[in-house]
Amino acid sequence: MENKRSSAPTPSSTPSQARQELTVTVSAVDANGESFQQAARAQDLTPESVLLAGIRHPVQPGREIELRFKDTGVQGRVAWTREMERPGTFQVGVNVLEPSKCPWRPSGTSQFEGPQSLTIPRERRRHTRYKLALGVEVHESKSVQRVQLSSTDVSASGCYLETIFPLPVGTPLRLSIWVRAEKLDTDAVVRTCDAGVGMGVEFTGLGSTDRKRLEGFLRAQFL
């Protein structure tokens, strides 16, 4: 996964006849700190999320973005980005911050009936969870691509990652987590899947030294 990953349905695998496409005006600040405004194709529309195609500026996960359709605008937050085949253009997954103000209708109904949480039983969490946005690179073992996502909360044993295309429960992953200037690598597995929202992952390969380093970093952010 290079900057994006999807499960079912994916932007590439969703049948075209089941997808609605609109043109929206996008206003945001790119990864270089420069403001931009452009028209983009909006696909896979729900009141909670949208897939943008043809973005000509790199944007970072976690960045707020304005989407305008007709005379109505709505704020969103970037969940992931992926460079498209055409150099310099990107696909961007966006979570809508105020779904009640969403100016478009969903592309369909069956896949947009609200977040469906799929969980598997596990023991009570042993580590404190902290509300913190960290950059996390996600690599699914069956894919050569890597996705850059952002966490919403983190502990020494796992984290929750924002994405409108979460992977199925049980999917094995390889994660790279940036802690200050250091990168921690660990195997992980998807434990919860909330369609259109995100996924909870458990760190299964984090060594004791790295786990203590991560826990110390998390505690220090809230002193």
HUNOR-V21892 format. One record per residue. N is the residue number from 0. RES is the residue in one letter. OMEGA is omega in whole degrees, -180 to 180 (none if undefined). Layout:
n = <N & N>
res = <RES & RES>
omega = <OMEGA & OMEGA>
This chain:
n = <0 & 1 & 2 & 3 & 4 & 5 & 6 & 7 & 8 & 9 & 10 & 11 & 12 & 13 & 14 & 15 & 16 & 17 & 18 & 19 & 20 & 21 & 22 & 23 & 24 & 25 & 26 & 27 & 28 & 29 & 30 & 31 & 32 & 33 & 34 & 35 & 36 & 37 & 38 & 39 & 40 & 41 & 42 & 43 & 44 & 45 & 46 & 47 & 48 & 49 & 50 & 51 & 52 & 53 & 54 & 55 & 56 & 57 & 58 & 59 & 60 & 61 & 62 & 63 & 64 & 65 & 66 & 67 & 68 & 69 & 70 & 71 & 72 & 73 & 74 & 75 & 76 & 77 & 78 & 79 & 80 & 81 & 82 & 83 & 84 & 85 & 86 & 87 & 88 & 89 & 90 & 91 & 92 & 93 & 94 & 95 & 96 & 97 & 98 & 99 & 100 & 101 & 102 & 103 & 104 & 105 & 106 & 107 & 108 & 109 & 110 & 111 & 112 & 113 & 114 & 115 & 116 & 117 & 118 & 119 & 120 & 121 & 122 & 123 & 124 & 125 & 126 & 127 & 128 & 129 & 130 & 131 & 132 & 133 & 134 & 135 & 136 & 137 & 138 & 139 & 140 & 141 & 142 & 143 & 144 & 145 & 146 & 147 & 148 & 149 & 150 & 151 & 152 & 153 & 154 & 155 & 156 & 157 & 158 & 159 & 160 & 161 & 162 & 163 & 164 & 165 & 166 & 167 & 168 & 169 & 170 & 171 & 172 & 173 & 174 & 175 & 176 & 177 & 178 & 179 & 180 & 181 & 182 & 183 & 184 & 185 & 186 & 187 & 188 & 189 & 190 & 191 & 192 & 193 & 194 & 195 & 196 & 197 & 198 & 199 & 200 & 201 & 202 & 203 & 204 & 205 & 206 & 207 & 208 & 209 & 210 & 211 & 212 & 213 & 214 & 215 & 216 & 217 & 218 & 219 & 220 & 221 & 222>
res = <M & E & N & K & R & S & S & A & P & T & P & S & S & T & P & S & Q & A & R & Q & E & L & T & V & T & V & S & A & V & D & A & N & G & E & S & F & Q & Q & A & A & R & A & Q & D & L & T & P & E & S & V & L & L & A & G & I & R & H & P & V & Q & P & G & R & E & I & E & L & R & F & K & D & T & G & V & Q & G & R & V & A & W & T & R & E & M & E & R & P & G & T & F & Q & V & G & V & N & V & L & E & P & S & K & C & P & W & R & P & S & G & T & S & Q & F & E & G & P & Q & S & L & T & I & P & R & E & R & R & R & H & T & R & Y & K & L & A & L & G & V & E & V & H & E & S & K & S & V & Q & R & V & Q & L & S & S & T & D & V & S & A & S & G & C & Y & L & E & T & I & F & P & L & P & V & G & T & P & L & R & L & S & I & W & V & R & A & E & K & L & D & T & D & A & V & V & R & T & C & D & A & G & V & G & M & G & V & E & F & T & G & L & G & S & T & D & R & K & R & L & E & G & F & L & R & A & Q & F & L>
omega = <-178 & 173 & -178 & 177 & 176 & 172 & 177 & -7 & 177 & 177 & -178 & -174 & 180 & -179 & -175 & -178 & -179 & -174 & 174 & 179 & 179 & 172 & 179 & 175 & -176 & 175 & -176 & 172 & -175 & -176 & 178 & 179 & -179 & 177 & 177 & 175 & -179 & 172 & 180 & 176 & 178 & -176 & 177 & -171 & 168 & 175 & -176 & -173 & 180 & 175 & 178 & 178 & 177 & 177 & -174 & 179 & 175 & 177 & -175 & 171 & -178 & -179 & 176 & -173 & 177 & 177 & -179 & 177 & -173 & -177 & -175 & 177 & 178 & 179 & 177 & 176 & -179 & 178 & 178 & 174 & 175 & 177 & -179 & -178 & 176 & -177 & 176 & 176 & -171 & 163 & -177 & 174 & -174 & 171 & 180 & -175 & 179 & -176 & -179 & -180 & -177 & -175 & -179 & 177 & 179 & 177 & -179 & -179 & -171 & -177 & -176 & -178 & 179 & -179 & 175 & -177 & 178 & -177 & 172 & -176 & 174 & -177 & 179 & -178 & -179 & -175 & 179 & 177 & -178 & 175 & -173 & 177 & 175 & 174 & -179 & 174 & -174 & 178 & 176 & -173 & -178 & -176 & 176 & -178 & 176 & -177 & 175 & 179 & 179 & 179 & 171 & 172 & -173 & 169 & 178 & -178 & 180 & 179 & 174 & -176 & 177 & 173 & 178 & 177 & -179 & 178 & -179 & 175 & 180 & -179 & 177 & -177 & 168 & -176 & 169 & -176 & -180 & 178 & -170 & -179 & -177 & 177 & 176 & 179 & 180 & 167 & -179 & 177 & 179 & -179 & 176 & -178 & 179 & -175 & 178 & -176 & -178 & -179 & 175 & -179 & 177 & 176 & -178 & -177 & -178 & -180 & -176 & 180 & 179 & 179 & 178 & 179 & 179 & -179 & 178 & 177 & -179 & 179 & -177 & -179 & -174 & 175 & none>
